[in-house]
Amino acid sequence: MYVDNVGGDHLEGAIDSLREYGRIAWVGAISMYNGDRSPAAPRNLFEVVHKSLRLEGVLVRNHTNLQDELEDFVVPHLRSGRVGTDTTVVQGFDRTVEAFLGMLHGENLGKMLVRTTG
């Protein structure tokens, strides 16, 4: 199982790595957001057929009915530390544009945050 919000080379790598009958939930493609032309498909796209993979686009807005169930499951894990998040923090409001552009270019690990106070 692979959840992809990057696309491009990351999606291609996931297709290579998945075993037969693997699944891909595609929730975004940030690597393509600033392109001036449509990106080429992953070079190994036929592997989706060869491995009988399932590739499905997922929009959060189509699953709002599951919000309470998600919170009931995830919140205890977050509070206990069993589940965590990766975050890149940039210090200073004056670096907001730099942080935003860095996020678009993949210069962050996890969520990109700008801290404006100490």
C-alpha positions as CSV (number, residue, x, y, z in Angstrom):
1,M,0.0,0.0,0.0
2,Y,1.3,3.4,-0.9
3,V,-0.3,6.8,-0.3
4,D,1.1,9.4,-2.8
5,N,0.7,13.1,-2.7
6,V,3.9,13.9,-4.7
7,G,3.6,12.1,-8.1
8,G,6.5,12.1,-10.6
9,D,9.5,10.2,-9.6
10,H,8.0,9.2,-6.2
11,L,5.0,7.5,-7.9
12,E,7.3,5.8,-10.3
13,G,9.4,4.5,-7.4
14,A,6.3,3.2,-5.6
15,I,5.2,1.4,-8.8
16,D,8.6,-0.3,-8.9
17,S,8.5,-1.3,-5.3
18,L,5.0,-2.6,-4.9
19,R,4.3,-6.3,-5.0
20,E,1.6,-7.9,-7.1
21,Y,-1.9,-6.7,-6.1
22,G,-0.5,-3.6,-4.4
23,R,-2.6,-0.5,-4.0
24,I,-1.9,3.2,-4.5
25,A,-4.1,5.9,-3.1
26,W,-3.2,9.0,-5.1
27,V,-4.2,12.1,-3.2
28,G,-2.1,14.7,-5.0
29,A,0.8,15.4,-7.2
30,I,2.7,18.4,-5.7
31,S,5.7,17.7,-8.0
32,M,3.5,18.7,-10.9
33,Y,1.7,21.8,-9.4
34,N,4.1,24.4,-10.8
35,G,4.9,22.9,-14.2
36,D,4.2,24.8,-17.3
37,R,3.2,21.7,-19.2
38,S,1.7,18.3,-18.4
39,P,4.2,15.9,-16.9
40,A,5.1,12.7,-18.6
41,A,3.4,9.6,-17.1
42,P,5.7,7.4,-15.0
43,R,7.9,5.4,-17.4
44,N,6.9,2.2,-15.7
45,L,3.1,2.8,-15.9
46,F,2.6,-0.6,-17.6
47,E,3.7,-2.2,-14.3
48,V,0.3,-1.3,-12.9
49,V,-1.1,-3.8,-15.3
50,H,1.7,-6.3,-15.0
51,K,1.5,-6.4,-11.2
52,S,-2.3,-6.1,-11.1
53,L,-2.0,-2.9,-9.0
54,R,-4.9,-0.8,-8.0
55,L,-4.4,3.0,-8.5
56,E,-7.2,5.1,-7.2
57,G,-7.6,8.9,-7.0
58,V,-8.7,9.9,-3.5
59,L,-10.4,13.3,-2.6
60,V,-10.8,13.9,1.1
61,R,-14.0,15.8,0.5
62,N,-15.6,12.5,-0.7
63,H,-15.1,10.9,2.7
64,T,-16.2,13.5,5.3
65,N,-18.6,11.0,6.7
66,L,-15.5,9.2,8.1
67,Q,-14.0,12.2,10.0
68,D,-15.2,11.0,13.5
69,E,-14.0,7.5,12.9
70,L,-10.6,8.8,11.8
71,E,-10.3,11.0,14.8
72,D,-11.3,8.2,17.2
73,F,-8.6,6.0,15.8
74,V,-5.8,8.5,15.2
75,V,-5.9,10.9,18.1
76,P,-5.0,8.4,20.8
77,H,-2.0,7.3,18.7
78,L,-0.9,10.9,18.3
79,R,-1.2,11.6,22.0
80,S,0.7,8.5,22.9
81,G,3.5,9.2,20.5
82,R,3.0,5.9,18.5
83,V,2.2,8.0,15.5
84,G,4.1,11.2,14.7
85,T,4.6,13.7,12.0
86,D,7.7,15.1,10.3
87,T,7.9,18.8,10.2
88,T,10.2,21.4,8.8
89,V,10.1,24.7,10.7
90,V,11.4,28.0,9.2
91,Q,12.0,30.8,11.7
92,G,10.6,34.3,11.0
93,F,7.6,35.8,9.2
94,D,10.0,37.5,6.8
95,R,10.9,34.0,5.5
96,T,7.3,33.0,4.6
97,V,7.8,33.3,0.9
98,E,11.1,31.4,1.1
99,A,9.4,28.6,3.0
100,F,6.5,28.4,0.6
101,L,8.8,28.2,-2.4
102,G,11.0,25.7,-0.6
103,M,7.9,23.5,0.0
104,L,7.0,23.6,-3.6
105,H,10.5,22.5,-4.5
106,G,10.6,19.7,-2.0
107,E,13.0,21.3,0.4
108,N,11.0,20.2,3.5
109,L,10.5,17.0,5.4
110,G,6.8,16.6,6.1
111,K,4.8,19.7,6.9
112,M,6.4,23.1,6.3
113,L,5.7,25.6,9.1
114,V,6.7,29.2,9.6
115,R,7.2,30.1,13.2
116,T,6.7,33.8,13.7
117,T,7.5,34.0,17.5
118,G,10.0,32.3,19.8
